[in-house]
Amino acid sequence: MFQTRLTELLGVEYPIIGGAMAYLSTAKLAAAVSNAGGFGLIAAVTCESKDDLREQIRTCRQLTDKPFGVNIALITRDPNRIVEDMEVVVEEKVKFVETAALNPTSYIEQLKEAGITVLHKCATVRHAKSAERAGIDAVTLVGYEAAGHTGLDDLPLSIMVPQAVDSLKIPVIAAGGVGDGRAFVSALALGASGVQIGTRLMASHECPASDAFKDWLVQTQTTDTVYIERSLNRAYRVRRNEAAEKVLELEKKGASMLELLPYIGGERLRAVLFEGDVEAGVVACGPVAGLVEDVVSVKEIIDRIISQARDIVERLHST
Ligand SMILES: Cc1cc2nc3c(=O)[nH]c(=O)nc-3n(C[C@H](O)[C@H](O)[C@H](O)COP(=O)(O)O)c2cc1C
């Protein structure tokens, strides 16, 4: 029922991509998504070194014989690491890469020459068009609903996806706010060939975060997220907590990115995710967390999405 251009491109059962999440999208989580019929992504940004990335790719292959990919963020890191990560995916004969954030043009040739299918994730239709011109195979559009960096246009997927499918030839994937079958069907109804989910997957058994973090996530209300980094011309949607409040206070005083960095990423993020210190640092989180009521397996999450989506489609047919 849900075969699309994306399932065809990726060779998967369902058009559901497990979005790369820094520190969380390890081989284990990626393989769980792929084994459940979706498409898992390993976040290269999580890997300490290129050898660590190589190890994650090899581990993922041991955990699943299904397709999976590697997400390579083109910002927030030492540019040499990006070059090294590109080399590793080519050497390891990874079949799918998702680049994210900045313009992927300078990497496309290298990846395509190695026979890699390239997806790119961005937050505006304008950027999607330029990535299409550069030769990518599919684009993930991040809506205002999403966790993490969502761009400055503040446009929801209900606007962006129709605009994108009208102006692009490649498949469009909707990222943001998808936690159940209703949002999944609505993304397909808008013209998307699939969805990418992040926040919902954090409340899964296979997500490496601590139980304390997952409990906190389940308690999150839809109104508990907040944007930071706006004063620096970026938009980063995170869970509201003490660290996020501190960042907002510093931004009001005109703080630079360097001054905000201690609260973003690194040790403090590890403390939030793995040590139960949920106020210590900022963590990306979408408002869909407010709809998450339990921690279950990745397979259960995907099965529920598909089963609810089937019911919706059947109901629509019969009315
Ligand atoms: C904790 C967390 C970390 C994330 N880290 C990254 C990242 O490193 N690179 C990236 O491209 N997207 C990252 N994302 C975005 C997700 O891949 C995905 O696109 C997004 O979560 C989709 O929106 P949703 O959370 O509403 O489902 C992150 C999301 C979360 C929740």
PDBQT file of the ligand as one rigid body, heavy atoms in Angstrom, charges set to zero:
ROOT
HETATM    1  C1  LIG A 401      18.390  14.672  19.361  1.00  0.00    +0.000 C 
HETATM    2  C2  LIG A 401      18.388  14.967  17.890  1.00  0.00    +0.000 A 
HETATM    3  C3  LIG A 401      19.593  15.114  17.227  1.00  0.00    +0.000 A 
HETATM    4  C4  LIG A 401      19.616  15.389  15.861  1.00  0.00    +0.000 A 
HETATM    5  N1  LIG A 401      20.827  15.478  15.227  1.00  0.00    +0.000 NA
HETATM    6  C5  LIG A 401      20.870  15.633  13.880  1.00  0.00    +0.000 A 
HETATM    7  C6  LIG A 401      22.122  15.616  13.187  1.00  0.00    +0.000 A 
HETATM    8  O1  LIG A 401      23.171  15.463  13.784  1.00  0.00    +0.000 OA
HETATM    9  N2  LIG A 401      22.120  15.762  11.838  1.00  0.00    +0.000 N 
HETATM   10  C7  LIG A 401      20.934  15.926  11.142  1.00  0.00    +0.000 A 
HETATM   11  O2  LIG A 401      20.987  16.029   9.915  1.00  0.00    +0.000 OA
HETATM   12  N3  LIG A 401      19.744  15.964  11.766  1.00  0.00    +0.000 NA
HETATM   13  C8  LIG A 401      19.681  15.804  13.113  1.00  0.00    +0.000 A 
HETATM   14  N4  LIG A 401      18.464  15.772  13.752  1.00  0.00    +0.000 N 
HETATM   15  C9  LIG A 401      17.205  15.922  12.964  1.00  0.00    +0.000 C 
HETATM   16  C10 LIG A 401      16.617  14.540  12.617  1.00  0.00    +0.000 C 
HETATM   17  O3  LIG A 401      17.472  13.807  11.786  1.00  0.00    +0.000 OA
HETATM   18  C11 LIG A 401      15.252  14.645  11.899  1.00  0.00    +0.000 C 
HETATM   19  O4  LIG A 401      15.404  15.259  10.630  1.00  0.00    +0.000 OA
HETATM   20  C12 LIG A 401      14.237  15.420  12.712  1.00  0.00    +0.000 C 
HETATM   21  O5  LIG A 401      14.309  15.012  14.046  1.00  0.00    +0.000 OA
HETATM   22  C13 LIG A 401      12.823  15.210  12.169  1.00  0.00    +0.000 C 
HETATM   23  O6  LIG A 401      11.875  15.874  12.942  1.00  0.00    +0.000 OA
HETATM   24  P1  LIG A 401      11.071  15.181  14.160  1.00  0.00    +0.000 P 
HETATM   25  O7  LIG A 401      12.012  15.164  15.300  1.00  0.00    +0.000 OA
HETATM   26  O8  LIG A 401       9.914  16.085  14.374  1.00  0.00    +0.000 OA
HETATM   27  O9  LIG A 401      10.681  13.813  13.718  1.00  0.00    +0.000 OA
HETATM   28  C14 LIG A 401      18.398  15.525  15.131  1.00  0.00    +0.000 A 
HETATM   29  C15 LIG A 401      17.183  15.372  15.809  1.00  0.00    +0.000 A 
HETATM   30  C16 LIG A 401      17.160  15.090  17.161  1.00  0.00    +0.000 A 
HETATM   31  C17 LIG A 401      15.840  14.898  17.861  1.00  0.00    +0.000 C 
ENDROOT
TORSDOF 0
